[in-house]
Structures are given as structure tokens and as C-alpha cells.
Amino acid sequence: MNVLVLYGTESGNAETVADDIVDEFSDQVDIRAIDMTDAGLEDLALETLCMVVCSTHGEGGLPSSAVPFAELLDAERPELAGMNYAMFGLGDSTYEDTYSQGSEHIDKRLTALGATRIGTYGRHDAGDGSLPNEEALTWAQEVLEEINLKAVA
Ligand SMILES: Cc1cc2nc3c(=O)[nH]c(=O)nc-3n(C[C@H](O)[C@H](O)[C@H](O)COP(=O)(O)O)c2cc1C
């Protein structure tokens, strides 16, 4: 199985999450991580599963590294039917009105273009001072189990 971990980050947390997911699961699946800034539409077409890890910045906005990817999707409007993706949002609930909304911008775009979100919508809340990595590994494990079940069904 090919897995692409696509991360959007402002200050690096989503990148360390993506790297940890690759390290944890590279003995089970063909997995790589790329910054959304570097992602092209050909990357989406090739993958069995796209794990999106994206933080929130500004007031519920995208982190800077996710902006080019969002603009690419808006400009090209690729047909993504058949693409499976999973979402993990990084945020801070002390931003009450905009908690975790950065990831939701990407989620809405992928769904609108026909992609299918699988698994639970993972979220990490930095409001308690914790790091997202452990939670994200648990989330990724569950997502991989779900897609394996889909493959068997
Ligand atoms: C200036 C600034 C603005 C932020 N705005 C939001 C926000 O509107 N909503 C939210 O849920 N989190 C917000 N956060 C929290 C980040 O999403 C959180 O710290 C995340 O772990 C950062 O991940 P990154 O290093 O991958 O960008 C903000 C953080 C900073 C520093």
C-alpha cells in the first residue's frame, strides 16, 4: 500500500508528526511524507491513502506551508473520486472560535473534489501544553487498520 503523509505547518509541529508517522509505519507500508508546499497533483493520483496533517494559524486560517496546496486545488479543481484520505488537525482550543479550522479548510476542499475521508477526524489540542505526536500515532494506526479492513471487504 502507498501512503502519502501530507503536512501543512507554520512552526514545525505537523512536520514532526508526519516524520514520526513515517518512522513508525515504514516497515508495514510504502510511506513517505511531503510538505504541502511541495505537493503536486501527481502525488495525489499515485497514492492509495493520503494522511493529511495540518495545523491552524492566524484566526482559523491555513498554516503558510498549506497555502500553495489549497491554491493548487482551487485553481486546478482535480477530479479526486477514488482517492481516500484521512485528516489530523493540530490546533489550540484556547482559540475558541477557530479551533482546528486550518485542517478543515483542506478537508472541505478534498471532499468537494470527490475524495473520501476515512477513519476518525483526528485532532490535537495544544491548549494543555501537550505535543501531538503520540495521539497522531494512535490515530494513524486506527486509520491504517480501517483501510486494511476496507481492502479485505
Ligand atoms: C499565531 C498563532 C495563531 C494560532 N491560531 C490558531 C487558531 O486560530 N486556531 C487553533 O485551533 N489553533 C491556533 N494556533 C495553534 C496552532 O495550530 C498549534 O500551536 C499547532 O500545534 C501548531 O502546529 P504547526 O507548528 O505545525 O504550525 C495558533 C498558533 C499561533 C502561534
The ligand as a MOL file (V3000), in Angstrom:
LIG
                    3D

  0  0  0     0  0            999 V3000
M  V30 BEGIN CTAB
M  V30 COUNTS 31 33 0 0 0
M  V30 BEGIN ATOM
M  V30 1 C -0.1150 32.9600 15.9720 0
M  V30 2 C -0.8490 31.6680 16.1890 0
M  V30 3 C -2.1680 31.5850 15.8160 0
M  V30 4 C -2.8910 30.3920 16.0310 0
M  V30 5 N -4.2120 30.3420 15.6900 0
M  V30 6 C -4.9160 29.2170 15.9590 0
M  V30 7 C -6.3070 29.1620 15.6670 0
M  V30 8 O -6.9290 30.1080 15.1560 0
M  V30 9 N -6.9740 28.0080 15.9620 0
M  V30 10 C -6.3590 26.9200 16.5140 0
M  V30 11 O -7.0090 25.9070 16.7470 0
M  V30 12 N -5.0220 26.9400 16.8000 0
M  V30 13 C -4.3040 28.0630 16.5350 0
M  V30 14 N -2.9630 28.0940 16.8320 0
M  V30 15 C -2.3300 26.9080 17.4440 0
M  V30 16 C -1.5430 26.0400 16.4460 0
M  V30 17 O -2.3890 25.4730 15.4740 0
M  V30 18 C -0.8460 24.9220 17.2340 0
M  V30 19 O 0.1120 25.5020 18.0900 0
M  V30 20 C -0.1880 23.8840 16.3450 0
M  V30 21 O 0.3400 22.8270 17.1410 0
M  V30 22 C 0.9260 24.4780 15.5020 0
M  V30 23 O 1.3680 23.4930 14.5930 0
M  V30 24 P 2.4940 23.7950 13.4880 0
M  V30 25 O 3.7860 24.0070 14.2550 0
M  V30 26 O 2.5470 22.5740 12.6530 0
M  V30 27 O 2.0720 25.0070 12.7250 0
M  V30 28 C -2.2450 29.2760 16.6210 0
M  V30 29 C -0.8830 29.3680 16.9820 0
M  V30 30 C -0.1960 30.5450 16.7690 0
M  V30 31 C 1.2510 30.6260 17.1970 0
M  V30 END ATOM
M  V30 BEGIN BOND
M  V30 1 1 1 2
M  V30 2 1 2 3
M  V30 3 2 2 30
M  V30 4 2 3 4
M  V30 5 1 4 5
M  V30 6 1 4 28
M  V30 7 2 5 6
M  V30 8 1 6 7
M  V30 9 1 6 13
M  V30 10 2 7 8
M  V30 11 1 7 9
M  V30 12 1 9 10
M  V30 13 2 10 11
M  V30 14 1 10 12
M  V30 15 2 12 13
M  V30 16 1 13 14
M  V30 17 1 14 15
M  V30 18 1 14 28
M  V30 19 1 15 16
M  V30 20 1 16 17
M  V30 21 1 16 18
M  V30 22 1 18 19
M  V30 23 1 18 20
M  V30 24 1 20 21
M  V30 25 1 20 22
M  V30 26 1 22 23
M  V30 27 1 23 24
M  V30 28 2 24 25
M  V30 29 1 24 26
M  V30 30 1 24 27
M  V30 31 2 28 29
M  V30 32 1 29 30
M  V30 33 1 30 31
M  V30 END BOND
M  V30 END CTAB
M  END
